[in-house]
Amino acid sequence: MHSPSSWNFLGLDSFETGFEEAKFIIIPVPYDSTVSYRPGSRNGPHSILDASRNVELFDLELKNEPYKKGVFTLNEVEPVRGNVLETLDEIDRVTKDVIQRGKTPVVIGGEHTITVGAIKSLPRDVVVVDLDAHSDLRDSYLGDAFCHASTMRRILDQGKRVIEVGVRSMSFEEFQFIQEKNLPVFYREEIRRRTLRNVLPDIRRLIEGKKVYLSIDVDVLDPSEAPGVSTPEPDGLSFRDVQEIAREVCSSSNVIGFDVVEVAPIPGSVVTEFLAAKLVYKTLGYIQEIVPQSTNQR
């Protein structure tokens, strides 16, 4: 195993993680001010960084060490106490600076609301692929229009397209909204009925050759594999399912950024945060090693 160094992702030493040389910039955001059920996702970034120090640097699937493309960890984005809009603006400022410098932002949270800030300045033609147990399409929740239950609604308000995968819980309001707007949602039940293998080509057709921001809410996984989340929902996807979806997204499109959110650590257990760290590292590898299918003959 590699030796840990401070709170850098993967425990990389500073000489391996210079900002100018790095392709991937880890942006920790310890924010959970609008969580309505189980608090603690503000501790998610710290727990994921800690767990990542025990992730093997060699990826057996890809037969390489993805970290060698350069991974740099920024200091935590400090939330503005009591002001979600200013917090989102600060996340936007940091993410925009990273992208303007030609690097790929990797945001780790923190509640899902942070995604609204992370993609605020991205071009309108970016497609947001959201892996989530919940649709997050409420216009507001408990009187709050900017909260974890309204994340994808606010992103649609930005003029961006959203594709949801793994959804298995929503309000009637959200169900009606999806029907009225004809939004592309690949429900958990559909994935089970048709099998993931048969659903992946449909996802591919929607994103092939496009710029994509991938957002992974860890509660998309089944609680038996990822119990430490803010809003656990039964009957989720497996780690293998999520891994295959991430691989398909990265092989079909130009992923310009991604996030992994909603880890709420459980005292005495490191299962969920290690899974999240592994998922971050796998996605880094997919982005840099897999040539988009649109450039190849199929």
N, C-alpha and C positions, 0 to 999 in steps of 0.2 A: 504493500500500500504506500501511497505518497504521504509525505509528512505534512500535517496541517499548518496553515499560516493565517493567523488572526481570523477574520470572518470573511475572507475571500471565498467565492464559490469554488468548490472542489479543493479548498485549502491550498490553492496555488501560491507559490512564492511570488514576491513582487516582481522579480526579474522576468517571470513568465507571463505577467499580466499587465504590461505597460499599456496605457490607454491608446497611444498613437498606433501601436502595432496590433491591437486587438480588433477582431472582427465582431465579437459579441460583447455587449455591455450589459451587465446585470444591474437592474435598478430595483432595489428593495423598497417597498412602500408599506410600512406598518400601520395600516389604517383600517378601523372597523366601527366607525361612529354610527352607522345606520343599521347595523346588524339587528335583526328583530327576533332571533331565536337564541342560538348559542354563541356568546361572545368569545373572543380569543384569537380571531384571525389577525389581529395586530401583531401577534407573536409568530405568525406564520413565516415571514421572511427570515427572522433570526433562526427559527427551528430548521428551515430548509437549508440555509447556509451551513448550519452546524452538521446536519445529516449529510450534506454533500461531500464533506471531508472524508466520508467513508465509502463513497462511490468509486469503483475501480475506473481508472482513466482509460483502460483499453476496452473498446466496445466490441464484444464478440460477434454481434450481428454484422457490423460494418467492417470488421477486421482492421480497425485503426484507432487512433487516439484523437477524437474530435477537438480536445482542448488545445491542440497544437496550432490551430488557426488563430488562437488568441482569445482569451476570456478575461475581461476586466470587471471588477465589482466596484460600483460607486458606493459612496456613503448613503445611508437611508435617506429617502425623501421625507422630510419632517412635515407631518400634517399640520395644517393651520387649525388650532383648537377651536371647535365650535363653528367652523365655516367650511362646508363641503365644497362650495364653488371656488374658493381661493385655494383649497387643497388640490382640486382638479386642475386649476390653472398652473400650479407649481409642477404637477406631474407632466402636464403638457409642455411646459418650458424645458424640463429636463429631457423628455423623450424627443422633442423637436430638435434640440441641440445635438443629441446623439445621431439622429437620422441625417441631419445636415452635414455631419462630419463623415458620412458614408458608412456608418456602422449599423448593426442590427440591435435594436433594443429588446431586452428580455426582462419584462417586469414581473416581479414576484410579490404576491400580496399575502395578507391584506384582503379586504372584501372586494367583491366584483365591481363595485362602483368605480374603482380606480381605472378600469378599462376606458371609461368615458373620457378621462383626461389623457390617457396614453395615446388615443387615436384622434384626438381633437384636431390636430394640425395635419393629419394625413390627407392625401388627395381624395376627392369625392369618389373616384373610381375604384378605391380600395374596397375589397370584399372582406367583411368580417365573418370568419367561420367560428362559431361559438359552440363549444362542447359543454353541455350543461344539463343538469337534471331538471332545471326550471327555465321557463321561457324568458323571464325577466322583462316582460313586455307591459307591465302595468303603467298606466299614465302617471300614477302616483300611488304611494302606499303609506298609510297612516299620516296622510297630509304632506308627504315629502315626495317631490318630483325627482329628486336626485338621491337615489338610494339603491341598494343591491337588488331590489325587486323591479327596478325600472331601467336597469342598465342598457338593455338592448333597445328599449323604446327611445331613450335619449340618443343612442347612436343612430337610429333611423332618422331622428330629427336632424342630425348632422348631414343628411343626404346620402349616407352610405348604405350599401346593401348588406343584409345580414342573412346568413345561413345557419340554422341551428341543428345540432345533432345530439341525440341521446335524451331528448326532453321526455319527461314522464310526469310532470306536475305543473299545473297552472290554474288560474282562476277562469271563471266563465267569461269575464271581460277579455282576458287575453285570448281565449279560444275564439271568440267572436272577431277580435282584431286580426288574428291570423287568417281567418276565413275571408274577411272583407278585403284584406290587402293581398291575399294569395301569397303569403310569405312561405319560402321554402323551409320546411321543418321536417327533419327525419326523426320521427318519434322512436322511443325505445321499443315500443311494441312492433313497429314496422321493421326495425332491424332484426328483432327476434323472428318475426314471421318470414321475412324474405331472406334472412341471413346477411351478415355484414358483407360477405363476399359479393352479393348481388346488389347491395346498396352503394358500395364504393364507386362503381362506375357512374351512378347518377350524381354523386357529389362531385366527381371529377369533371363531368360535363358542365357544371355550374361555375367552376373556377379555373378551368384549363387555360393556361397562358395569362391569367390575370394576376394583379398584385393582391396579396392576401395578408391580413393580420389574423393570426390564430389566437383565440382566447380559450383557455382550458380552465373551467371551474372544476375543481377536484371532486365536487359532489356528483359529477357525471358518472363516477365510478360507484360500484356497489359498496355499501357501508361495510361489508365483510372484508373488503380489501382496503378501503380508505375510510375508517370510522371517524377520524379527526377532522371534521369539517363543520362549518357553521350551521348548515341546514341539511342533515343527512336525509336521503330519500331511498327507500327500498327498491330493489330490482334494477340495479344499475349495470353499466357496462363493466367489463373486466379490464385489467391493465393491458392485456394483450389487444383487446378491442381498441382502446384509446391509442395505443402504440401504432396499430395498423392504420387508424384514421389519420394520425399525425404524419405517418410516412406517406400516405396517399396525397394529403394536402401539399406536403413539401415536394413531392415528385410531379405534381400536376400544375403547380403555380409558382409564383415568385413571392415567397414569404418574406415580408420586409420587417416583421416584428412579431412577437408573441408574448403572451403572459400565462402564468399559472397562479391561480388565486383560490381563496376561501379555505386554505388550510388553517384549522384551529386546533393546535396541539392538545393532546390528551396527556395529562401528567402520568409518567410511568410507561408511556408507549411512544415509540419513534416510527411506527409503521407508516403512518400517513405522510409525514414529512420526508422520510427516506424515499417513498414512492414518488413524491412530487419532485425531489431532487433528481431522481433517476429519469423521470419524464422530461425534465428540463434538459438534461444532458443528452438523452436520446434525440430530442427535437433539434438541438444544436447540430448533432451529427447528421440528421436527415437534411437539414437546410443546406449544409455545405457539401455533402457527399453525393446527393442524388440529383441527377440531371433531370429537369422537368420533362415530363412525358411529351409535352407539346413540341419539343425540339427533336423528338425521335419519331421514327416510323413505328406505328403500332401494328 
